[in-house]
């Protein structure tokens, strides 16, 4: 894939004038294996459950080393020079892996907004991977952490809008962990918001946290945004969240990430 930069706009995360290398089918395949990135990586998958019908709503693709090593072992190798190729390879590999595992639900993929130079062009690799592996676009969620440092908020919102226009679902991860969350919601309304796990911890016994969650859920509901709570570790946290109207959840209580596999789900409650 070759492209020019958006006129008058520096590439996010790259020096002025950066242009990615032209690509081919072979390039895409080598990116999926991690060859053009310069290191290998793979994925674990963790389910996001829906307590309303005791089903799996989606599987989040979590980057791991080639033998299941930690995410840090992979992300520590990402630099300004390979960030774009890594981001593209992540999309291809996550979709390919989900298709190979027979995922019938959604797959949620983290992306790096600072690796995007033109969203309508950078998304082509994802569209090609979805077609190649027969994975419907509406079952792909792109999520980005609220804490990701993006200097141009409106441009970031435009990236998310382009993804939505292309048929993907969008999500903001770790919502409540940073300071830009409400401003981001004013600029763009994603399909999903994932509440930060530090906000969820001991929610059942913490009136302040519970009050914050209650009002965030109400705000998101009024804006047509569905809420996911992540990092659930106890039945008490699960039940408190359900009482506040949160039904989509993710955490060790239900399943730990499974390397190159789909994890069995437990503790969905009555």
N, C-alpha and C positions, 0 to 999 in steps of 0.2 A: 504494500500500500504506500503510495506517495501522496503528498498533499502540500499545499502552501499554508502559511499561517493566516489566521484571521487578521484582516488588514488592521494595522494600528494596535494590535493586541499581542503582547509577548506571550509565548507559550508558558502555561502554568508549570512551574517547577524546572523550566529549562532556560538557558541563556537566550537572549534575543537572537532571532535568525535560525534557531534550531529547526531542522527538518528531519523527520524519521527516515530511516533507510527504506527504499522501495521494497515491497514484499512480493511473495509468490506463494503458491500452495505449499511448496517445500519449506518456505520460511515459516508459515503458520504451523506446519507439523513439527518443525524443530522447536518452535516457541512452546508448543504444547508439552514437549518433553523437557523443556528448560534449557535446551542446548544454546540457543542464541542469547539467553539470559546470562549464561556463564556458570550456572549451578543448577542442580536438580532439586525438585520439590514435589510434593504430592498433597493429598487432601484427606482429612477426616471429616465425617459428617455427623452433625448433632441435630436431632429433631426439635422442631418447635411444635408444641402440642396445642390442640384446641379442646378445652374442657367442656365446651357446649355439647359435643357429641363424642368425646373421648377418641378423637382422631388425630392424625399427624397433619398439621397445616403446611409445614415446609421442612426442609433440611438445610441447615446452614453449612456451607463449605468452609472449612477452617484449614488454613495452610499448615502443612507439616513438612518436615524433612523427608527425604526419600525412604527412610527406614522408620518413619514415625516420630522423628525428633521434634522438638518444640517449635512453635511458630517463630520464636525469637531467633533460633538458629538459621532460619530462612530470611527473615526480615532484616537481620543485621547485615546481610549481604546486598541489600538493595541500595543503590547509589543514584545520584543524579543522572549518571550515564546509562544505567540499565533500567531505570524506573518505568519508562514507557513500555519496553519489551516485557518486563515482568508483569505489569498490569494486564497487557494483552494476553500473555501466556496463562495468567491466572484464570481469565474468563474461559478460554478454550478448554483448559484442563478440568475446571470445575464442571462445565457442561458435559464434557466427554465422560468424566467419572460418574456423574449422576445418571447419565443415560445407560452406561455400562452396568450400573447397579440396579437398573430397572425402576428408578424413582418415578412415581406417578403423581406425586405431590409437587409442590414448588421447590425450587432450589434457590437459596439466597447466597449471593456472591458479594464479598467486600471489594470495593474498588478504590483506587487512589485518584482523587480529583486533581491533584497536582501533576498527574501524568497525562492529563487530557489537554490537547492543543486545539482540536476542533471536534466537538462531540459528534457531529453528524458523520464524520469520517472515521473517528476512532471507534465508533460503534460497529463498523462494518465487519470486523473480525468476529465479534460476538454474533452478529446476524448469520454469518457464514457457518459458524460452529453450531448454532442452533439448527440450521437447515441440515447440515451434514449428519447430525446425530438424531434428527427427528424430535427435537425438544421444543414444544410450543413456547413462543415468546411470552405469552401471558403467564407462564409458570416460572419465569425467571425474575427474581427480585435483585435489584442492585441496592446495596446498603453502604452507607458511609458514616463514619463516626462524627458526632458533633464536634469533637475535639480536633478534627483534622484542620491543620492551619491553612486556611484559604484566604488570601489577602483581598480578593475581589468577590464579595458576597453576591452581587447581582449576576456575575459571570458563572459562579458556582450554581446559582438557581437556574440559569439557562441550561447548564449541563444536565441537571435533573429533569428539566422540562423536555429536553430533547430525548432523553431516555423514555420518558412517559409517552411522548408522541410516537416513539418507535414500537410501543406495545408492551414495554417492560413495566413491572411494578417497581416502586422506589421506597426506600426506608432510610430513616435517620437512626443510627445506632448510638448507644451511650447517651441518650437524651437526658439532660439534667446534670451531666458531668461538667459541662463547660458554661460559657457565658453568652454564646451566640444563638442558643436554641430558639428563643422566642422571636428574635429578629429573622432567623432563617425561616420559621413558620410563616412570618408575615410576607416574605418574598416568595415562598414556594410551599405548597401543601403536599407532602408525600402521601403515599398510600398507607404507610405504616410508620409508627414511632416506637423505638425500643427503649424502654426506660432503663437507665443505668443501674447496674447491679448494686452499687453502693447506696442508691436510694431505696432499693428493695430490702436490703439486709435488715433483719429483725423488724420488719414492717409491722408485724402483729403486735409488738410490744412498744412501739414508738409512735406516739400520737402525732408528733410533728411530721414525720415521714408519711404517715398515713394520710394526713390532711393534704400534704403536697400532692401525693399520688391521686387522691380523690379529685382535686381541682384540675390536675393535668388530664385525667381521663375525661372529665366533663368538657374541658377546652377542646381536646382532640375530637370528641364526639360531635361537638357543634361544628367543627371544621371538616367533618367527614373523614377523619383519620382514625385508623384502628390502632390500638395499643398492644404492644407485646412487652411482657415483663421478662427480663433475663436474669440469670443467676439465682434461680430458685433452688434452695437447698433443704427446706423443711416443709412438712405438711402445714404448719401454722402459717408460713409465708404464703403458700399456695391458697389457703382458705381465706386469708385476709384480703388478698388480691381479688379473689373471686367475689368476695362481698362488696368490693369497690367497683365491680363491673369489668374487671380484666379477665379475659378468658384464654387469650393466647399467651403461652408461657414457654420458657426454655430454661434448662438448668440441670444440675446433677441429680436433683430429686427424680427427674423423669428418665434421663439417660445421659451418660457421658459420651463425648465424641468417639466415634468408631473409625479407626483408620482403614481407609479403602473399603468401608462397609457401612451398612445401615444398622443403627443400634436398636435393640428391643426397648420398648417404652413401658414404664411402670408408674405406679403411684398417681394415677389420674384422678383418684378420689371417687366419691359416690356420685 
